[in-house]
Amino acid sequence: MDVLTQIKLITGKTDETIINLLIDKTKQEVAIYCKTDYVSAMDNLTVDMVCYKLNTLNTDGISSQSYNGISESYTSDYPIYIKSQLNAFRKRVYFL
């Protein structure tokens, strides 16, 4: 199953324009962070990252919010399960 289809199924979102934009941006982000070219083995990571981005879209900078007795807070970083995947793909750069 392709990345777009997985994301649509997981999130229930159907706006392919925004999802495809986030997929492209996330693939670049993964390649830069991992210091390597993007490979299809990274697709699962991309799905997780894009789903996270869609779920936190338009909440940038919010660390805590309260109204009518309801309190919300958001993390400013990826969850540990995403960071673990990123670090597994990351190439180590050694200087001699």
N, C-alpha and C positions, 0 to 999 in steps of 0.2 A: 504494500500500500504506500502511495507516495506521501511526502511530508504534508502537503496542503490538505489532502483528504483526512489524514490522521488528526491534524489540528482542528479541522472543522468538526469531526466526530467528537473529539474530547471537549472542546469548548462550546459547541453549539452555535458558534459564530459562522456567518455565511458570506461576509464581505470579503471576497477574494482579493480585491485591490489592496486593502490594508494588510491582510494576511500575507500576500505575496511580497509586499514591501518589507514587512517584518522578517520574513524568511530570508530575503536577500541581505538585509542588514545584519541579521544574526549569523548567517554563514560567513560574512566578512569578519564579524566580531570574533567568531570562533577561530578562524584561520589566523587572525592577528594575535590573539591571545595564545594560541597553541604553537605559534611560530612555524607553521607548516601550511601546505596547501589543503584545502577542504577536500575530504574524501567522503564517499557515501556512508562509511561506517560512523560518521558523525551525525547522521540524520536523526537518530533517536535523541541525541543531545539537543539538536536544533528544535525538534518538536517540543521538548520540555521547556526550552528557553523561550520559544515563541508563545507557548501557552501561558507561561509565567508573565511575559510582557503584556499579553492581551488581558490577563486578569488584573494587572496593575496599571493598565493604560489610563492616562489622565489623573493619576494619583501621585505623580512625581513630587517629591519633597514632603509628602505628608508622613509624619512619624507618629502622630496621635491626633485623634479628633473625637469630640464627644458632643452629642446633641440628644435632647429628650431622653436622657438616661441610657443611651446607647453609645458605646465607646468603640472606636476603631483605631488600629495602629498598623503601620505598614513597614516592612523591612526596607532598608536602603541598599541591600545587596542580594545576590542570588542565594537561594536556599542551599543547604549543604549537599543535597543530592545532585544539584546542578554543578556546584563547584567541584565535587568529586569527579564527575565525568569530564569536566574541563581539564582538570589536573592530570587525569589519566591519558589524555591526548597530547598534553603539552610537551613540547620538545625541550630538553634541557640544552642550554647554550653554555659551553665551557670556553673559557679564555685560557690560552697557554701563556 
